[in-house]
């Protein structure tokens, strides 16, 4: 006998934010659908590479209730409680700096943390050019030169072109094998996080804490860092707008978050 779906995990950029009036907002259809989904007693969980601070912004701007699986699973907030927060330490950050040095201004990276100021390797690199809107006052060198109580949950790296990205991604994977997870959430970026961290690992742990079966969850995403999540449960959906090489690895395809919510509600009703 089938059990109802009780939780939806949704990627943010290119998924929940796809089709909105601007790059970082969701459509009214998605907003209304999330409200209907949670009003029915279900959970909606953001599963993103972004820091967890985006949750409060979404809840205030769109009047929705949600939990968050942030930084590709390195930090999880459920029922307003931080379940875990896994950080990349200063020694590893220094190693990343050394590996990026030969690439000069073709590569830049930022420390992903819950604050409004971005800590970047280069003051005027690709992060600032392509992901502007935050404050860039502190460099990575300055940040790690002083002992801290908080270190980043993830390193967000931006590359000049695909050739550089693939070469650097291979170097990072080999250098940090078993020590850092290396993935990507877009054609121009690389993301590094703690070992044993991933959207799939976080999804399974959350379901275990909620006493739910894997068949009681659905997930939606559009990029490489979403694949493990979409493949670890029966109802993983890839966005129709995703790149073809991503869609080929996920059997279910759908056009939007609100369409997935409608599908889940109909599944439960039937």
Rosetta blueprint (number, residue, H / E / L):
1 X L
2 X L
3 X L
4 X L
5 X L
6 X L
7 X E
8 X E
9 X E
10 X E
11 X L
12 X H
13 X H
14 X H
15 X H
16 X H
17 X L
18 X L
19 X L
20 X L
21 X L
22 X L
23 X L
24 X L
25 X L
26 X L
27 X L
28 X H
29 X H
30 X H
31 X H
32 X H
33 X H
34 X H
35 X H
36 X H
37 X H
38 X H
39 X H
40 X L
41 X L
42 X L
43 X E
44 X E
45 X E
46 X E
47 X E
48 X L
49 X L
50 X L
51 X L
52 X L
53 X L
54 X H
55 X H
56 X H
57 X H
58 X H
59 X H
60 X H
61 X H
62 X H
63 X L
64 X L
65 X L
66 X L
67 X E
68 X E
69 X E
70 X E
71 X H
72 X H
73 X H
74 X L
75 X E
76 X E
77 X E
78 X E
79 X L
80 X L
81 X E
82 X E
83 X E
84 X E
85 X E
86 X L
87 X L
88 X L
89 X L
90 X H
91 X H
92 X H
93 X H
94 X H
95 X H
96 X H
97 X H
98 X H
99 X H
100 X H
101 X H
102 X L
103 X L
104 X H
105 X H
106 X H
107 X E
108 X E
109 X E
110 X E
111 X E
112 X E
113 X L
114 X L
115 X L
116 X L
117 X E
118 X E
119 X E
120 X E
121 X L
122 X L
123 X L
124 X L
125 X L
126 X H
127 X H
128 X H
129 X H
130 X H
131 X L
132 X L
133 X L
134 X L
135 X E
136 X E
137 X E
138 X E
139 X E
140 X H
141 X H
142 X H
143 X H
144 X H
145 X L
146 X L
147 X L
148 X L
149 X L
150 X L
151 X L
152 X L
153 X L
154 X E
155 X E
156 X E
157 X E
158 X E
159 X E
160 X L
161 X L
162 X H
163 X H
164 X H
165 X H
166 X H
167 X H
168 X H
169 X H
170 X H
171 X H
172 X H
173 X H
174 X H
175 X H
176 X L
177 X L
178 X L
179 X L
180 X E
181 X E
182 X E
183 X E
184 X L
185 X L
186 X L
187 X L
188 X L
189 X E
190 X E
191 X E
192 X E
193 X E
194 X E
195 X L
196 X L
197 X L
198 X L
199 X H
200 X H
201 X H
202 X H
203 X H
204 X H
205 X H
206 X H
207 X H
208 X H
209 X H
210 X L
211 X L
212 X L
213 X L
214 X H
215 X H
216 X H
217 X E
218 X E
219 X E
220 X E
221 X E
222 X L
223 X L
224 X H
225 X H
226 X H
227 X H
228 X H
229 X H
230 X H
231 X H
232 X L
233 X L
234 X L
235 X E
236 X E
237 X E
238 X E
239 X E
240 X L
241 X L
242 X L
243 X L
244 X H
245 X H
246 X H
247 X H
248 X L
249 X L
250 X L
251 X L
252 X E
253 X E
254 X E
255 X L
256 X L
257 X H
258 X H
259 X H
260 X H
261 X H
262 X H
263 X H
264 X H
265 X H
266 X H
267 X H
268 X H
269 X H
270 X L
